[in-house]
Amino acid sequence: MNAEELLEVQNRVEEITIEIRTLWSMLEAVHDAMRAEFASPDTYQDAIYGMSRQAYRLKQEVELFLDWINKDR
């Protein structure tokens, strides 16, 4: 892996970290909202589905980076 590729990976990992923090925060907000006295879980169904798809996409991207790094060894 050359220096330019390494910098690209480092930048993307930093972006993924920010996305994960945002996702975590959104999940906590949905959790709190669902525990409210008059909450309707159906209201949050699409939000939870969207966040689960985002988490899965991030997991796949991290796995690709790990495969790429391990192949380069």
C-alpha positions as CSV (number, residue, x, y, z in Angstrom):
1,M,0.0,0.0,0.0
2,N,1.5,3.3,-1.0
3,A,1.4,6.5,1.0
4,E,-1.5,8.0,-1.0
5,E,-3.6,4.8,-0.6
6,L,-2.9,4.8,3.1
7,L,-3.9,8.4,3.5
8,E,-7.1,7.6,1.6
9,V,-7.9,4.7,3.9
10,Q,-7.1,6.8,7.0
11,N,-9.5,9.6,5.9
12,R,-12.3,7.1,5.2
13,V,-11.8,5.4,8.5
14,E,-12.1,8.8,10.2
15,E,-15.3,9.4,8.2
16,I,-16.7,6.0,9.2
17,T,-15.9,6.8,12.9
18,I,-18.0,10.0,12.6
19,E,-20.8,8.0,10.9
20,I,-20.8,5.5,13.7
21,R,-20.9,8.2,16.4
22,T,-23.9,9.8,14.6
23,L,-25.6,6.4,14.2
24,W,-25.1,5.6,17.9
25,S,-26.6,9.0,18.8
26,M,-29.6,8.5,16.6
27,L,-30.2,5.0,18.1
28,E,-30.1,6.4,21.6
29,A,-32.6,9.1,20.6
30,V,-35.0,6.6,19.1
31,H,-34.6,4.4,22.2
32,D,-35.4,7.3,24.5
33,A,-38.4,8.3,22.3
34,M,-39.7,4.8,22.3
35,R,-39.7,4.7,26.1
36,A,-41.9,7.8,26.3
37,E,-45.3,7.4,27.9
38,F,-47.3,7.6,24.7
39,A,-44.8,6.3,22.2
40,S,-45.9,4.2,19.3
41,P,-43.1,1.8,18.2
42,D,-44.6,1.7,14.6
43,T,-43.5,5.3,14.3
44,Y,-39.8,4.4,14.6
45,Q,-39.9,1.3,12.4
46,D,-38.5,2.9,9.3
47,A,-35.9,4.9,11.2
48,I,-34.6,1.7,12.8
49,Y,-34.6,-0.1,9.5
50,G,-32.6,2.7,7.9
51,M,-30.1,2.8,10.7
52,S,-29.6,-1.0,10.5
53,R,-28.9,-0.8,6.8
54,Q,-26.4,2.0,7.4
55,A,-24.7,-0.1,10.1
56,Y,-24.5,-3.1,7.8
57,R,-23.1,-0.9,5.0
58,L,-20.4,0.4,7.3
59,K,-19.6,-3.1,8.5
60,Q,-19.1,-4.3,4.9
61,E,-16.9,-1.3,4.1
62,V,-14.7,-2.0,7.2
63,E,-14.4,-5.6,6.2
64,L,-13.3,-4.6,2.7
65,F,-10.6,-2.4,4.2
66,L,-9.4,-5.2,6.5
67,D,-9.3,-7.6,3.5
68,W,-7.3,-5.1,1.5
69,I,-4.9,-4.4,4.3
70,N,-4.4,-8.1,5.1
71,K,-3.9,-8.9,1.4
72,D,-1.1,-6.3,1.3
73,R,0.9,-8.0,4.0
